[in-house]
Every structure is written in C-alpha cells, then in structure tokens.
Amino acid sequence: MNENTPLVIANLKANKTWDEISTWLDVVAHYAEDFPGTLVLSPAFPFLSAASQKIKANGFKIKLASQDVSRFEQGAYTGEVAASQIKDLCQFAIIGHSERRQNFAESDEILSQKVLNAQNATIIPIFCVQDQSTPIAEGVEIVAYEPTFAIGSGNPDTPENAKAQAKEIKKRGAYTVIYGGSVSGQNAKSFVEKDLIDGILVATNSLDPQNFIRIIEAVSD
C-alpha cells in the first residue's frame, strides 16, 4: 500500500443526508491537514459524487471509499453499482463487511469477484475478515480484522487479541492490517501499533465528527 499509516476509515453505513455529510467534511477537514496518516470517508453511494467534488474543490486531505461494489460489471443489473462507474470518485472500496456477508449472503466466490472488479477499476479493496482463518481474496493489500461480536456492540476486541490476529494475518501475506469493531477515542490508540495494526475502521463513532476527531487525535501521537 502506498498510503501513509495509520489508515483511519469512517464508515457511515446507511446513515446521514448530504447536508450532514457536507458539514462532517467541513469539521473534519481542519484536523485532517496535520494528520500524519491517511483519512478515508465512506459515505453511502448516493453521496460519493458530491463528496468527491467538495473534497477536490476545497483541497481537503481526505480520501473516499465506497461501502461496496457490485460483483458484476456494467450491464442489466438493476440496483447494482459497478466499480467502473465510481472509479473517478473513490480510491478505496470496503468489501466483505460482516453485515454484507450476513445480510446479503455474500460468499467467498462473490467477494473474490468484487475484489477483481475493484482492482480492474484501479480501486483499492479494503477486505474485511472476521478472524485469522477467514479466506482472503487474491490480490488484496488491505485487510480489516473486524470480529463480529464487536461490530456495533460497544464491546471491542482486546488490543492483545486484535494484535495476535493481525500477526497471524500478516504471516499469510504482505498485508496492511487494520482493526474495526467498537473503536472509540478512548481505545483507538491501544489498537494501533506500527508494523502490526496499521489503522482502524470506525463506524458508530464516526457519525459524530467530534467523536471522530477524538479518534484522529488519539492515533496521531
């Protein structure tokens, strides 16, 4: 990965209107200026274009990720968003999130197809795994370890176990590994360790920009 670490990703999931996202960008952009790593915002699909335009127009030091990409390329696939349709809007795509696996029955085969389509569109996949044994699609560079019990529960994994999982994942390949699951300003720093855990994937505590700023500050030291 060519991006600076720590890699800190705000996954807004199916939350917020464009006005709220625009305000979020205005608030966070000031703190992004001096951040030594890479900040990434992942809004819902309808807001990627407007967010991209605002970031470019203002020179914000924030990158964009889609929350998914289709397993298909452009064609007769109503409701799908092909990677090639958003390649000019975002640098990353979250693929294989546990909510997608559970709610939409995404298999390893489907996820591999999504990764390939993202790569063909020069979008970097952020590939989510639930533990060190979860299959990782070929060509992935960034792996997000997100234990299902920690997603939205307020009960994060322990930093010790997260680092042990990251160590095992890194034995499988030259991956950039980040942690996701109930990350907060209070615990963010405990998860990030150079050459072991390279960043964090934040959901609930990214919705309030002030909470997200506290996380940025925590991992900036």
Rosetta blueprint (number, residue, H / E / L):
1 M L
2 N L
3 E L
4 N L
5 T L
6 P L
7 L E
8 V E
9 I E
10 A E
11 N E
12 L L
13 K L
14 A L
15 N L
16 K L
17 T L
18 W H
19 D H
20 E H
21 I H
22 S H
23 T H
24 W H
25 L H
26 D H
27 V H
28 V H
29 A H
30 H H
31 Y H
32 A H
33 E L
34 D L
35 F L
36 P L
37 G L
38 T E
39 L E
40 V E
41 L E
42 S E
43 P L
44 A L
45 F H
46 P H
47 F H
48 L H
49 S H
50 A H
51 A H
52 S H
53 Q H
54 K H
55 I H
56 K H
57 A H
58 N H
59 G L
60 F L
61 K L
62 I L
63 K E
64 L E
65 A E
66 S E
67 Q L
68 D L
69 V L
70 S L
71 R L
72 F L
73 E L
74 Q L
75 G L
76 A L
77 Y L
78 T L
79 G L
80 E L
81 V L
82 A L
83 A H
84 S H
85 Q H
86 I H
87 K L
88 D L
89 L L
90 C L
91 Q L
92 F E
93 A E
94 I E
95 I E
96 G L
97 H L
98 S H
99 E H
100 R H
101 R H
102 Q H
103 N H
104 F L
105 A L
106 E L
107 S L
108 D H
109 E H
110 I H
111 L H
112 S H
113 Q H
114 K H
115 V H
116 L H
117 N H
118 A H
119 Q H
120 N H
121 A L
122 T L
123 I L
124 I E
125 P E
126 I E
127 F E
128 C E
129 V E
130 Q L
131 D L
132 Q L
133 S L
134 T L
135 P L
136 I L
137 A L
138 E L
139 G L
140 V L
141 E L
142 I E
143 V E
144 A E
145 Y E
146 E L
147 P L
148 T H
149 F H
150 A H
151 I L
152 G L
153 S L
154 G L
155 N L
156 P L
157 D L
158 T L
159 P H
160 E H
161 N H
162 A H
163 K H
164 A H
165 Q H
166 A H
167 K H
168 E H
169 I H
170 K H
171 K H
172 R L
173 G L
174 A L
175 Y L
176 T E
177 V E
178 I E
179 Y E
180 G E
181 G L
182 S L
183 V L
184 S L
185 G L
186 Q L
187 N L
188 A H
189 K H
190 S H
191 F H
192 V L
193 E E
194 K L
195 D L
196 L L
197 I E
198 D L
199 G E
200 I E
201 L E
202 V E
203 A L
204 T H
205 N H
206 S H
207 L L
208 D L
209 P H
210 Q H
211 N H
212 F H
213 I H
214 R H
215 I H
216 I H
217 E H
218 A H
219 V H
220 S H
221 D L
